[in-house]
Each structure stands twice: as structure tokens, then as C-alpha cells.
Amino acid sequence: MKTVIIMGKYKWIKNDVPNELVVKQVYGIVFSDEGKILLSLEDNKYKLTGGHPEEKDTCFEDTIKREFIEELNVEIEDISYLGYLQVEEDNYKYAQVRMIAKVKKINEIRPDLDNGKIYKRYIANQNNVKKYLDYKDLAGNQMLDDAIKMANEKYNFCYNDDKEYFI
């Protein structure tokens, strides 16, 4: 018999974070000029990039810009708030904010400034991103759908090819 442990309950919300919810994470769904999505690869697992807000961060945009430089050495621009995942663990609720943005500049790969790890950077097609991230909950997949829809409307992407690649 297989035991399944649910670490928390997720709910995708496309509104501002209420004042009573603590924001524990800010992550970005970042798009190339061609409309492809930048993912990081850590321990053979594809991930979005982001992290915890720090005292020096005055807004969510500061957090996401800092995290992309620290982890991937990628500069981002044209950042927009998307919504948040409300997480409930042990009767405690908190928020994980999600933003969309565009790649501004891809710098040389270097170790994460926070932990020294080197993350691979992967450019994925919009149609394949759910497969790579493999979210097991509806909320994470709803968030990706909303990010792609918002980015396609906001950035007016023009698709050139279906190639995916490491950068």
C-alpha cells in the first residue's frame, strides 16, 4: 500500500495578496522574445526561479529581479504581477506570489550567489512547460495557464520555431 502525504493545500488567486497573508515566496514565469519560458534545472528537476523576499526588497519586483540575478544571472524587465498561490499547511495560510516578465539580458552562467549551486537554464515552449514542471495540483497548472495567457496578450509574441534548448 502506497502512502501519499499532502504537504499543503494550494489555491490559485488572481487578486492582490490580502494584508493578513504573509508572502513567503516570489517566483517568476519569464519569457524570451519568442514567447518561450525560461526554466532552471536543479538536480534533474525543472523549476521556476524565485525565492524569499528580503528586508532590502521594497516590492515584489525587487525580489524577483534579485533572485533571477542571484540564481541564473539573467536580467529581467517588463515585470507584472500575476497573482498568488494561497498555501495552507497545518492550519496556517500564507502566499506565494507569481509574476511574469521578459528576459532582458542573459549573462554568463555562474554559481548562485546565495548557495554556490550552478543551475542549468532551459528555454521551453509554452506547450511543454506543464510537462517539465509537472505540478500535481490544479492550482499550479491554473497559474501557468494564466501566466501564458497574460504574457501572450501583453507581449504580443511571434513564434519562430519549436526548438527548445539550454542557454
Solvent accessible surface area in square Angstrom, and as a share of the most:
residue,aa,sasa,rsa
1,M,236,1.05
2,K,178,0.75
3,T,110,0.64
4,V,115,0.66
5,I,134,0.68
6,I,135,0.68
7,M,144,0.64
8,G,11,0.10
9,K,141,0.60
10,Y,89,0.34
11,K,121,0.51
12,W,27,0.10
13,I,30,0.15
14,K,123,0.52
15,N,100,0.51
16,D,114,0.59
17,V,26,0.15
18,P,48,0.30
19,N,157,0.80
20,E,143,0.64
21,L,21,0.11
22,V,83,0.48
23,V,32,0.18
24,K,75,0.32
25,Q,43,0.19
26,V,0,0.00
27,Y,50,0.19
28,G,1,0.01
29,I,0,0.00
30,V,0,0.00
31,F,0,0.00
32,S,10,0.07
33,D,98,0.51
34,E,52,0.23
35,G,0,0.00
36,K,5,0.02
37,I,0,0.00
38,L,1,0.01
39,L,0,0.00
40,S,5,0.03
41,L,23,0.12
42,E,29,0.13
43,D,124,0.64
44,N,143,0.73
45,K,118,0.50
46,Y,43,0.16
47,K,73,0.31
48,L,11,0.05
49,T,1,0.01
50,G,4,0.04
51,G,10,0.09
52,H,117,0.52
53,P,48,0.30
54,E,76,0.34
55,E,185,0.83
56,K,138,0.58
57,D,23,0.12
58,T,123,0.71
59,C,65,0.39
60,F,65,0.27
61,E,64,0.29
62,D,48,0.25
63,T,1,0.00
64,I,1,0.00
65,K,85,0.36
66,R,30,0.11
67,E,12,0.05
68,F,1,0.00
69,I,55,0.28
70,E,26,0.12
71,E,30,0.14
72,L,4,0.02
73,N,15,0.08
74,V,0,0.00
75,E,53,0.24
76,I,9,0.05
77,E,70,0.32
78,D,73,0.38
79,I,26,0.13
80,S,20,0.13
81,Y,63,0.24
82,L,11,0.06
83,G,0,0.00
84,Y,7,0.02
85,L,9,0.04
86,Q,32,0.14
87,V,0,0.00
88,E,56,0.25
89,E,55,0.25
90,D,144,0.75
91,N,143,0.74
92,Y,98,0.37
93,K,95,0.40
94,Y,19,0.07
95,A,0,0.00
96,Q,16,0.07
97,V,0,0.00
98,R,17,0.06
99,M,10,0.05
100,I,0,0.00
101,A,1,0.01
102,K,40,0.17
103,V,18,0.10
104,K,122,0.52
105,K,111,0.47
106,I,73,0.37
107,N,33,0.17
108,E,149,0.67
109,I,72,0.37
110,R,77,0.28
111,P,64,0.41
112,D,7,0.04
113,L,112,0.56
114,D,115,0.60
115,N,83,0.42
116,G,48,0.46
117,K,92,0.39
118,I,113,0.57
119,Y,19,0.07
120,K,114,0.48
121,R,10,0.04
122,Y,21,0.08
123,I,3,0.02
124,A,0,0.00
125,N,19,0.10
126,Q,20,0.09
127,N,144,0.74
128,N,44,0.22
129,V,0,0.00
130,K,76,0.32
131,K,134,0.57
132,Y,40,0.15
133,L,8,0.04
134,D,79,0.41
135,Y,66,0.25
136,K,174,0.74
137,D,47,0.24
138,L,130,0.65
139,A,5,0.04
140,G,3,0.03
141,N,32,0.17
142,Q,74,0.33
143,M,1,0.00
144,L,0,0.00
145,D,70,0.36
146,D,29,0.15
147,A,0,0.00
148,I,29,0.14
149,K,126,0.53
150,M,58,0.26
151,A,0,0.00
152,N,50,0.26
153,E,121,0.54
154,K,91,0.38
155,Y,26,0.10
156,N,130,0.67
157,F,30,0.12
158,C,102,0.61
159,Y,125,0.47
160,N,111,0.57
161,D,63,0.33
162,D,120,0.62
163,K,141,0.60
164,E,43,0.19
165,Y,88,0.34
166,F,103,0.43
167,I,52,0.26
